[in-house]
Amino acid sequence: MNKNWKTRLTETWAEMDKDKTSFPAARLQTIKDYHANLSDPQRKIVSEAMAQGEYGVAKADRPAENIYRKYRRMLILILTAKANTGAPANDVVRASQALAASMTGDQAASRCRFEMQDVAAAVQKVKDTMGVDSNWGGWDSVRQRPLLAGCSIGRRGSNGPGTLGCFVRRGNDVFILSNRHVLYQLGSGAIPIDDDKDVIQPPHQLGGNFFDSVAEVVEFDGDHDAAMARVKSGIVCMNRTPEGVDIAGSDAAGPKAAVWKRGCASGVRRGTVTEVNSADVATPGFLLKNQLIVIRDNALDTFRDRVFQIQGDSGAVLLNHANHVVALLHGREGATGAQGTHIGPILARFGVTVLVGNYTAP
């Protein structure tokens, strides 16, 4: 027997209320508030999208199927609320419905958790584990359109966040350049979702949703911890930081060069290149080559007592005094520095050039 549309909503909210681990109260309340402000006809549209029809499995398998259906219903409520600021358009509700219906129950449950991640808890975890000072406010969560260099990104279905280093071009295509371990990060929930190659901005943990897709991962270079994602058609890219500084091209990094970066975790930071031929770095499955090291410049850096490379800065580019990209950063060098890969070998490997100015993806 088909459920009344109001009953379906009431029962789904009750299930979400019981699972306080997956659905933190404050985050859940924002989803509830959105739906509470809809009219009855609007809520009915959402509820009917949550209906999943007759069972297609044997009676013995129905308990498991009920769990799967539950998470699909929850996901539709979450996605519809996060993708809209007003009344839900029918096409958005249908998109949410199609996305939920395409998943197994485990995938739907995992994606519910991604959408509802508690950023405050994640910030505190970084402070506790990385020694970041108590004044650090967390990652840059601003939704940037046009897309900007230095903003937060994440692979859809993964935790993130990482940093959009810069934009590069090959022919008519424009790509996001970041780390392999950022753009190829898999989900850390119950099921890693390997086949979803979309990149979203901002990432899930910072409020982004599955409809914030801006690019699709296309290739990587494991020996330089670099990867590219092709920007989707119609999206405007500006090789400019949120602070308004334009990236002017690429160059080689010289020893003792004054450099700076813009990461989505630590913001604008200034340092000095101390090693241009640093030792190769062993990572799982790869040996990172063409390495350099940059150390914080205590005379010029704004945050002299803060860790230079914070979780989330991965993928940021290192720039010289002329705002040319000289390296792609991927890891820490103690509390005061960072490791990176010279940009020249990366550009040569992918056959790309650093974008100068603005460009709309074809």
Buried (B, 14 or more C-beta within 10 A) or exposed (E): EEEEBEEBBEEBBEBBEEBEEBBBEEBBEEBBEBBEEBEEEBBBBBBEBBBBEEEEEEEEEEEEBEBBBBBBBBBBBBBBBBBBEEEBEEEBBEBBBEBBEEBEBBBBBBBBBBBBBBBEEBBBEBBEEBEBEEEBEBBBBBBBEEBBBBBBBBBBBBBBBBBBBBBBBBEEBBBBBBBBBBBBBBBEBEBBBEEBBBBBBBBBBBBBBBBBBBBBBBBBBBBBBBBBBBBBEEBEBBBBBBEEBEBBEBBEBEEEBBBBBBBBBBBBBBBBBBBBEBEEBEBEEBEBBBBBBBBBBEEEBEBEEBBBBBBBBBBBBBBBEEBBBBBBBBBBBEBBBBBBBBBBBBBEBBEBEBBBEEBEBE
